[in-house]
Amino acid sequence: MGRQTVSLPPHVFFVRMKILAFCGSLRRISMNAALLRAAARLAPPGTNVQVFDELGSLPLFNPDLEAEPPASVSRLYGAIQGCDALLIASPEYAHGVTGVLKNALDWLVGFEAFVGKPVAIFNASPRSVHADAALREILTTMSADTIEPACLALPLRGHGLGEDDIVRSEHAQAIRAALVRLASRVAA
């Protein structure tokens, strides 16, 4: 299925923009990963959403390794430096963020390029309130710029939707609109 377009207000103009997406799940059929891949297909013109699929290869955070980070951490740092904004989607595990997402964020705590980075949070299950609140607290502590109008919680859990289904669903317009709001904020 090809890329769908979104009608933009005439005053909205986007320069080339890169959004880096993180999924907090390593699960092969993760609903949050499908949501991020669908978001990449639904992105507004001029906006590229790239899913960073290497969170599982990051070693456990160790401050002793920060001076000479492992190759996977260096790739994470390069991806952060090369993006204009972040998009994070993660399930809730035991009322918190997943270990893989927390580990990635721990690697970014002392990374200057992360400070002030615009972030949108997508959630494939509005019932995941504890992880959402924990993630927002972590991002605030790390001095990220959470763009609230671009955050989105969709009731996708339990519907067996894949990436193609999400792109064709009634949720596609909400995803596009959230990405437009994120891109508009970054462009401003």
C-alpha positions in Angstrom: 0.0 0.0 0.0 1.4 3.4 -0.9 1.9 6.5 1.2 -1.3 8.4 1.9 -1.4 12.1 1.8 -2.9 14.5 4.3 -4.5 17.8 3.5 -2.6 20.6 5.2 -3.8 24.1 5.9 -2.4 26.5 3.3 -0.2 28.3 5.8 1.7 25.1 6.8 5.0 24.6 5.0 7.5 22.0 6.0 11.2 22.0 5.4 12.8 18.6 5.3 12.4 17.2 8.8 13.6 13.9 10.3 11.7 12.3 13.2 13.4 9.4 15.0 11.0 6.9 16.4 11.7 4.6 19.4 9.6 1.5 20.3 9.9 0.3 23.9 8.9 -3.2 22.8 11.2 -5.8 21.3 8.2 -8.1 20.5 8.0 -9.1 16.9 4.3 -8.3 16.6 4.4 -5.3 18.9 1.3 -3.0 18.5 3.5 0.0 19.4 6.0 -0.9 16.7 3.2 -1.3 14.1 1.9 2.1 15.2 5.3 3.7 14.6 5.7 2.0 11.2 2.2 3.2 10.3 3.1 6.7 11.5 6.1 6.6 9.1 3.8 5.9 6.2 1.3 8.6 7.3 3.9 11.4 7.9 3.2 14.8 6.3 5.1 15.8 3.1 8.7 16.7 3.8 8.7 14.7 7.0 10.6 11.5 7.4 9.8 9.2 10.3 12.6 6.7 10.8 12.1 3.8 13.3 15.3 3.2 15.3 15.2 -0.6 15.7 18.5 -1.0 17.6 17.3 -0.4 21.2 17.6 -4.1 21.9 21.3 -4.1 21.0 22.3 -1.4 23.5 24.3 -2.8 26.4 23.0 -2.1 29.9 23.8 1.5 30.8 27.1 1.8 32.5 28.5 5.3 33.2 32.1 3.9 32.9 31.4 3.3 29.2 30.3 6.8 28.4 33.7 8.2 27.6 34.2 5.5 24.9 30.7 4.3 24.1 30.1 0.9 22.5 29.3 1.0 18.7 25.5 0.5 19.3 25.5 3.5 21.7 27.4 5.6 19.2 24.8 4.7 16.5 22.1 5.9 19.0 24.0 9.1 19.6 24.4 9.7 15.9 20.7 9.1 15.3 19.7 11.5 18.0 22.1 14.2 16.6 20.7 13.7 13.1 17.0 14.0 14.0 14.8 17.1 14.5 12.4 15.4 16.9 11.6 12.1 18.6 8.5 9.9 18.6 8.2 7.3 21.4 5.7 4.5 21.7 6.0 1.9 24.4 3.8 -0.7 26.1 3.4 -0.6 29.9 5.2 -3.3 31.9 4.4 -3.7 35.6 3.0 -0.1 35.7 6.1 1.4 34.2 8.2 1.9 31.0 9.8 -1.1 29.6 13.4 -2.0 30.5 14.6 -1.6 26.9 13.2 2.0 26.7 14.5 3.0 30.1 18.0 1.6 29.2 18.0 3.7 26.0 16.9 6.8 27.9 19.6 6.2 30.6 22.2 6.2 27.8 20.9 9.6 26.7 20.8 11.3 30.2 24.3 12.8 29.8 24.1 13.3 26.0 23.9 17.0 25.3 22.1 16.6 21.9 19.1 15.2 23.7 18.5 18.3 25.8 15.6 20.3 24.5 14.8 17.7 21.8 11.1 17.9 20.8 9.3 14.6 21.7 5.9 13.2 21.0 4.5 10.2 22.8 2.2 7.7 21.0 0.4 5.1 23.0 -1.3 2.1 21.5 -3.4 1.5 24.7 -4.9 4.4 26.6 -5.1 2.1 29.6 -1.3 2.3 29.9 -1.5 5.4 32.2 1.3 4.5 34.6 3.9 4.0 31.9 2.8 7.2 30.1 3.1 9.2 33.4 6.5 7.6 34.1 7.8 8.3 30.6 6.7 11.9 30.8 8.4 12.3 34.2 11.6 10.8 32.8 11.6 13.0 29.7 10.9 16.1 31.9 13.8 15.2 34.2 16.0 14.8 31.1 15.0 18.2 29.8 13.3 17.0 26.7 10.6 19.2 25.2 7.4 17.1 25.2 5.0 18.5 22.6 1.7 17.8 24.3 -0.5 18.6 21.2 1.4 15.9 19.3 1.0 13.2 21.9 -1.6 10.6 21.1 -3.3 7.6 22.8 -5.2 5.3 20.6 -7.3 2.2 21.6 -5.5 -0.3 19.3 -4.7 -3.0 21.9 -6.7 -6.1 21.5 -7.9 -5.4 18.0 -5.3 -7.4 16.2 -4.4 -4.5 13.9 -1.2 -4.6 11.9 0.6 -1.7 10.3 -1.5 -1.8 7.1 -4.7 -2.0 9.2 -3.7 1.1 11.2 -2.9 3.0 8.0 -6.4 2.2 6.7 -8.2 2.7 10.0 -10.2 5.6 11.4 -7.1 6.3 13.5 -5.0 7.4 10.4 -6.3 10.9 10.5 -5.4 11.3 14.2 -1.9 10.0 13.6 -1.4 12.4 10.6 -2.7 15.3 12.6 -0.4 14.6 15.6 2.6 14.4 13.2 1.5 17.6 11.6 1.4 19.3 15.0 4.9 17.9 15.9 6.3 19.0 12.6 4.7 22.4 12.9 6.1 22.9 16.4 9.6 21.9 15.3 9.4 24.1 12.1 8.4 27.1 14.3 
